[in-house]
């Protein structure tokens, strides 16, 4: 530094430019390094696998490919979506394809003149749901409740769980991009 100053170059200017350049480089590399470290973390923790259907924030799709920096998803509309790994570190990830059952809520609107038919409709729904092999009858048994009543109609809410038929991992068909 003394030699540089002796030659007439301002060392303070070099340090300032170097410092500003270093900060600018750090900001530019922050996203790339963040995605790389998130990718390495995901490779070790394996929160989901190729073939899983996941939902994270507003993004939902089937995992097609997992790289070092990004994951490729295919949406239900068959659109490819490239998601940076750092996105997954800040979101709750729901792995829909590993669920044992899926909750279904159906609202049936009835005219007020049909209110007397609700007990019969409710009992028929109960019988139908209990006899269906695809309906999960565990701790959350199907229920029916009159959930709303207005001047001209009423709403009967029916909630039940459908068994989710999860194929074995060898049965996944993964389309190529």
GIMO-V354426 format. One record per residue. SS is DSSP state (helix for helix, strand for strand, loop for the rest). PSI is psi in whole degrees, -180 to 180 (NA if undefined). NEAR is the number of other ideal C-beta (glycine too) atoms within 10 Angstrom. Layout:
# GIMO-V354426
((SS PSI NEAR) (SS PSI NEAR))
This chain:
# GIMO-V354426
((loop -37 10) (helix -40 7) (helix -40 8) (helix -42 11) (helix -34 11) (helix -29 8) (loop -3 7) (loop 9 6) (loop 134 12) (loop 110 10) (helix -35 12) (helix -38 10) (helix -42 9) (helix -43 12) (helix -41 11) (helix -49 11) (helix -42 10) (helix -40 10) (helix -46 10) (helix -41 10) (helix -40 10) (helix -42 10) (helix -43 10) (helix -41 10) (helix -41 10) (helix -43 10) (helix -39 9) (helix -36 10) (helix -10 11) (helix -50 11) (helix -43 12) (helix -48 12) (helix -38 13) (helix -43 15) (helix -38 21) (helix -47 15) (helix -38 13) (helix -40 21) (helix -43 20) (helix -42 12) (helix -42 13) (helix -33 18) (helix -35 12) (helix -42 6) (helix -25 8) (loop 64 8) (loop -25 13) (loop 166 20) (loop 168 14) (loop 131 14) (loop -21 16) (loop 146 18) (strand 121 18) (strand 161 23) (strand 127 15) (strand 113 20) (loop -127 12) (loop 3 6) (strand 133 16) (strand 137 15) (strand 179 23) (strand 134 20) (strand 121 21) (strand -39 17) (strand 141 15) (strand 115 17) (loop -167 12) (loop -31 12) (loop -29 16) (strand 164 18) (strand 136 25) (strand 123 17) (strand 153 23) (strand 121 18) (loop 171 12) (loop -22 9) (loop 6 6) (loop 21 9) (loop 135 9) (strand 137 13) (strand 124 14) (strand 121 11) (strand 124 19) (strand 143 16) (helix -29 22) (helix -24 20) (helix -41 16) (helix -27 22) (helix -17 16) (loop 11 9) (loop 154 15) (loop 130 8) (strand 123 16) (strand 122 14) (strand 90 15) (helix -33 14) (helix -13 17) (helix 2 13) (loop 144 14) (loop -29 10) (strand 164 15) (strand 127 12) (strand 133 11) (strand 130 13) (strand 124 9) (strand 134 11) (strand 125 11) (strand 121 15) (strand 133 12) (strand 143 16) (strand 151 10) (helix -34 11) (helix -18 9) (helix 8 12) (helix -32 14) (helix -18 7) (helix -8 13) (helix -45 15) (helix -43 10) (helix -44 9) (helix -43 15) (helix -44 17) (helix -40 11) (helix -42 12) (helix -44 18) (helix -47 16) (helix -45 10) (helix -45 12) (helix -41 22) (helix -27 12) (helix -9 8) (loop 125 14) (loop -21 6) (loop -7 12) (strand 127 17) (strand 122 19) (loop 35 14) (loop -140 9) (loop -27 6) (loop 76 12) (loop 156 14) (loop 140 18) (strand 155 13) (strand 137 21) (strand 142 11) (strand 104 13) (strand -18 14) (strand 144 12) (strand 123 12) (loop -175 9) (loop -29 5) (loop -13 9) (strand 168 14) (strand 156 17) (strand 129 14) (strand 117 20) (strand 129 14) (strand 126 19) (strand 134 17) (strand 168 25) (strand 129 21) (strand 137 14) (strand 138 16) (loop 115 14) (loop 100 6) (loop 120 11) (loop 157 10) (loop 153 6) (helix -27 10) (helix -12 6) (helix -6 8) (loop 135 14) (loop 116 6) (loop 114 12) (loop 145 9) (loop 148 5) (loop NA 8))
